[in-house]
Amino acid sequence: MLLAAGRTARTARLGLEHLDISTDAHRQIVTDPRIRTTNPSVWAAGDVTAHPRFTHVAGVHASIAARNAVLGLNLKISPVVPRVTYTSPELAAVGATHPPGTHAMVRTIHHTHVDRAVTDNTTDGFTRLIADQRGHILGATIVGPRAGESLAEVVLAMEHRLRTSDIAAATYPYPTYSDGVWNAAIADVRARLRASAAAACCCCAGGGPTWTPG
Ligand SMILES: Cc1cc2nc3c(=O)[nH]c(=O)nc-3n(C[C@H](O)[C@H](O)[C@H](O)COP(=O)(O)OP(=O)(O)OC[C@H]3O[C@@H](n4cnc5c(N)ncnc54)[C@H](O)[C@@H]3O)c2cc1C
């Protein structure tokens, strides 16, 4: 295994202290949610800050910093940051990897149930969505071929506060690895429908026999 870790920001000799630009205990430049440093005329982006060290984060943050600095906008950085490990199988995740509270739902589709994985004979993987009680997506983990590609739509869904029902209502091409995301969303919608039907059933409310729709 080649492990390339332990990178640190080399800010020690930049003279930041003369510009009132603060750094943290790891010498990373401190920024606010608008990517502004403690000097209001200076913005910072990329590995030199305390944000996750990814090319996509550096790029998006640099764009926000430039627009805030030059156009005087007040754009904030997004907390939705995808991460992909390019191993075999590929591992991709965004947001929560475990339910953050007792009310969050975990829906996992093993790739033995994803027909593209079956036809490719690469069923060693899974797609997992974590959603809140209303179906808003809190996080996703995908393990399998091109997991990063399948994750992109979950990133968009999280950015726009879409629900599992929005994903479930879309038409997905078949057979694709993205079927894992679609089926996990459908599983969430079905489970919540079942739960609300059970709650509405008068004989279940009194501890009577459980009614299972469909
Ligand atoms: C081995 C490895 C693999 C990686 N793989 C991935 C990956 O698969 N996906 C991913 O998203 N990210 C990956 N990363 C992280 C990614 O490379 C960084 O997050 C990204 O490059 C940060 O961009 P940046 O512009 O902030 O910094 P950099 O890309 O490091 O650019 C900083 C530039 O500033 C220059 N510089 C430094 N000091 C000074 C100075 N005093 N004066 C002038 N210029 C200076 C440097 O020479 C450099 O050119 C990887 C990193 C490593 C080390």
The ligand as a Gaussian input file, in Angstrom:
#p B3LYP/6-31G(d) Opt

LIG

0 1
 C       -0.777000      11.842000      -3.784000
 C       -2.024000      12.690000      -3.773000
 C       -3.155000      12.222000      -4.413000
 C       -4.308000      13.001000      -4.448000
 N       -5.427000      12.518000      -5.068000
 C       -6.539000      13.260000      -5.100000
 C       -7.712000      12.777000      -5.764000
 O       -7.749000      11.694000      -6.327000
 N       -8.812000      13.553000      -5.763000
 C       -8.824000      14.769000      -5.155000
 O       -9.865000      15.433000      -5.189000
 N       -7.733000      15.254000      -4.524000
 C       -6.593000      14.540000      -4.485000
 N       -5.491000      15.012000      -3.834000
 C       -5.569000      16.330000      -3.190000
 C       -5.452000      17.458000      -4.202000
 O       -4.269000      17.284000      -4.952000
 C       -5.427000      18.797000      -3.468000
 O       -6.516000      18.880000      -2.587000
 C       -5.491000      19.951000      -4.440000
 O       -4.422000      19.901000      -5.347000
 C       -5.440000      21.261000      -3.668000
 O       -5.369000      22.327000      -4.578000
 P       -4.650000      23.671000      -4.153000
 O       -4.747000      24.576000      -5.340000
 O       -5.183000      24.163000      -2.855000
 O       -3.144000      23.298000      -3.846000
 P       -2.031000      22.722000      -4.844000
 O       -2.630000      21.953000      -5.959000
 O       -1.045000      22.048000      -3.955000
 O       -1.410000      24.032000      -5.470000
 C       -0.653000      24.928000      -4.688000
 C        0.360000      25.568000      -5.596000
 O        0.987000      26.648000      -4.889000
 C        2.394000      26.560000      -5.073000
 N        3.032000      27.234000      -3.922000
 C        3.235000      26.736000      -2.677000
 N        3.843000      27.675000      -1.900000
 C        3.997000      28.773000      -2.666000
 C        4.561000      30.056000      -2.426000
 N        5.091000      30.401000      -1.254000
 N        4.560000      30.948000      -3.444000
 C        4.022000      30.632000      -4.647000
 N        3.480000      29.425000      -4.923000
 C        3.473000      28.510000      -3.940000
 C        2.681000      25.074000      -5.167000
 O        3.911000      24.869000      -5.828000
 C        1.480000      24.595000      -5.991000
 O        1.705000      24.693000      -7.362000
 C       -4.327000      14.273000      -3.805000
 C       -3.169000      14.730000      -3.169000
 C       -2.046000      13.959000      -3.144000
 C       -0.819000      14.481000      -2.451000

